[in-house]
Amino acid sequence: MKLIVGLGNPGMTYANSRHNIGFAVVKALAKFYKVPLKKDNFGFSLSGKGRIEGQNIALILPLTFMNLSGIAVGVLIKKYKTGLDNILVICDDLDLEFGRLKIRPQGSSGGHRGLQSIIDTLERQDFCRLRIGIGRTDKNMASAEYVLSPFNKGEKREVPDIIEKAIECSLAWITKGPQASMNIFNRRSR
């Protein structure tokens, strides 16, 4: 079983924020592949199982808020009895230019608190992550305020294409693995 985890914050307050781009990608995957997302028994996430590209996949949206994402991921790794090589975490990246994708098979959190929570819970960094650039267009705004703000009008027009590219990258990860995904998507410009 492969797990695809979209990071974000639950609730309508954060639904359209930059920080929730990981949620948006997983929701789009769930909609396209008709994978119903339901609250798990512990209440830590919305999740659903389905077949995507011939593979058994669980799609996951932690409901623990971004900074505690590790709680939900830790529970679901045990539930699905899967190894870290079968996990893809999708999140925003403040330091990547808007719309750029970067997938890596392991690494540090890069200051992303959701990733850091997962690293702290698992006590390991060797899980795949797909970072989606949200840019840092307003240098005067505090980082926390910026990531929780909605996309501006121009960015909103581009978000559907960015989500589509992130889905393509996720599908490449499922079918070809992280190295092939890196070769395709880390070099590609928006």
N, C-alpha and C positions, 0 to 999 in steps of 0.2 A: 504494500500500500504506500503510495506517495502522498505527501501532505503539502498543500499549497496554502500558506498562511498570509492573509492580507492584514497589515497593521493599520490601525486607526483608532479613533475614539468613538464610542457608541453615543447615540442620541442625535436628535435633529440639530442641536446647537453646532455640532461639528461636521454634519453630513457633507457639506460642500467645501470644507477647508482643505488647504494644501496637504495637511498632515494625513488626510484620509484617502489619498490616492491609492494606497494599497487595498483598502476596503473596496474602492470603486472597481479595481481590476478583478478582484475575486468575485464581487457581485455580478460583474459582466460575464465572467466565465460561468458562474452558476446559472445565469439566465440563458446564455447561449446553449449550454449543454444540459439544460433542464435538471439541474441538481438542486433539490429543495434544501434550504438552509434552515435548521431548527435549533432551538436552544438545547445544549447538551444537559445531561443529568445533573451536572455540578453547577450549571449556570454561568460558567466562565466563558462560554463562546457560543456562537452560532456555527454549526457545522453540518455538512452533508456529504454523503458518499455517492459516487457515480463512476461512469466509464468515460474517460477522455483519451482520445487517440489510442484506444485499445488497452489502456492501463486503468487499474483501480486507483481512484483518486479520492482523497478527502479534501474538501474546500473548507477553510476555517477563517472565521472572523472573531478574534478575541474580544470579549466584552468587558475586560478588566481595566480599560483605559490604557493608553499607549505605554506609560511608564511601568506597568505591571504585566505586560504581554507574556512574559516568561511563565507566569502561573498557568495560563491557559495552554500554552505550548507544551509545558512539562506534563500536564495531565493528559493531553491528547496523544503525545508520543507513547505514553504508557498504555493508553486505551487501544491505540492502533498497533502497538508492538512493532514499531518501525525504527530503523536506524537513522542517524543524522544525514546519511547520504541520500535519503529519500525525502528530504524536507527542502522546500523553497519558501523563503520569507520575502514578501514584497512590501517595500516601504518607500517613503519619500526620502529625498536627499537634498538638503538645503545648499550644499556646496557643489552640486552638479548643475550645469546650466539647464534652464527650463526645457523639459522634454527629452533630455538625453537619458538613455538607459545604460546601466552598468550592472552586469551580473558577475558574481564571484563565488567560487566554491567554499570560501572561508575568509576569515579576517576579523579585524576588530570592529567595534561598533561605530567608529568614526564620529563619536559624540551623539549618536542617535540613541535616545533613551529606551525606545522599544527594543532595539537590537541588544542593547546592554542588559536589559532585563532578561532576555532570552539567554544570553551568554552567562549571566549570573546564575540563572536557574539550572541550566544544563552543565555548567562548569566546563564548557567547551565552546570553541569558536568555529568548528569545522562543519558548518551547515551552510547551504547555498543561500545567497540573498540577491534579490533583484532590486536595485536602487533606481528610483525614478526621479530625475532632476526636477526640482521645483524652483530652482534659482533663488537668488537673494537680490531681488530688484530694488528693495528699499533698504539701503544700508543704515538708515537712521532708526529703523524700527527694531525693537528687541527681537531676537530669534524666536522666542516662545510666542510672542504676539504675531509675528509674521507667519509661522507655520500654521497657526490656528485661524488665520484670516482666509477669506474665500479668494478664489482665483479672480483676477480682474477680467474685464470684458473681453479683451484680446486673447488672454490665456484660455478663457472658457471655450472659445471657438476651436482651440487646438486640443483641448483635453480629450475629446473622443478619439482622435487619431493617436494620441499618446497611449491611451488605454488599449487601443487595438494593437499597437506595437508591443506593449507589455504582454498582451495575451499571446501574440506570436512568439515572443521570447519564452514565455511559460510553456507553450506547446513544444518548442524546440528543446527545452530542458527535459520535458517528459519523454520525448522520442529520441533525442540525440545525446542528452547529457549536458553537464555544465560546460565542458571544454568547447564543444561545438557551438553551444549558445554564445559563449564568450567570443569566439571567432567571428560569429555573424553579427551580434548586437553591440559589442563594446566598440567596434570600429565604425558602425553605421552612424551617420549624422541624421538628425531629424529630418 
